[in-house]
């Protein structure tokens, strides 16, 4: 009987020791080493955050400062590559280093001279042979789309050029027609980093407008090689 009493006493002592240890852990958590933590005032934290540059994420996940946007002076538009090269020569002659780029953001009208499709493949073949025999070199067979099996005889940006082509073909015995279509408008631009070279003066802009009366310059974020 005595050993039962002793066993009960030992169990009570063990339970008391376990309970006391749990309470001590709750009241005194494991301390944090001072090397891994730093206490700062709220005012100090806000001041540090205000000094840090804002960040944004690029497409590959890297963080980039938002305020690091390169600004350029942009000059244009130039109607074609030849015109752009002439403008570039004028600007670089003044010691500027410039880059160029192409945009297709706008739309323009196009005028397509063509021969209507034939009813059969054999008739189309004969028509192509007659075009070739007439000495016409600039042509091709349209293989898909709304005008499938029609013969293209030229695509022009101006209606008078298309009409001139049509008249020439009529003189050769053909019956072409002009179809108006919508095409992407190609425009060329020059740019240079704003901090490296100043805007062009009025005299330089006036000289460039001999190439294209719509040419002007404006400051905006770099688009071409200057942005890299």
Secondary structure, 3 states (H helix, E strand, C coil): CHHHHHHHHHHHHHHHHHHHHHHHHHHCCCCCCHHHCCCCCHHHHHHHHHHCCCEEECCCCCEEECCCCCEEEEEEEECCHHHHHHHHHHHHCCCCCCEEEEEEEEEEEEEEEEECCCCCHHHHHHHHHHHHHCCCCCCEECCCCCCCCCEEEEEECCHHHHHHHHHHHHHCCCCCEEEEEEEEEEEEEEEEECCCCCCCCHHHHHHHCCCCCCCEEEEEECCCHHHC
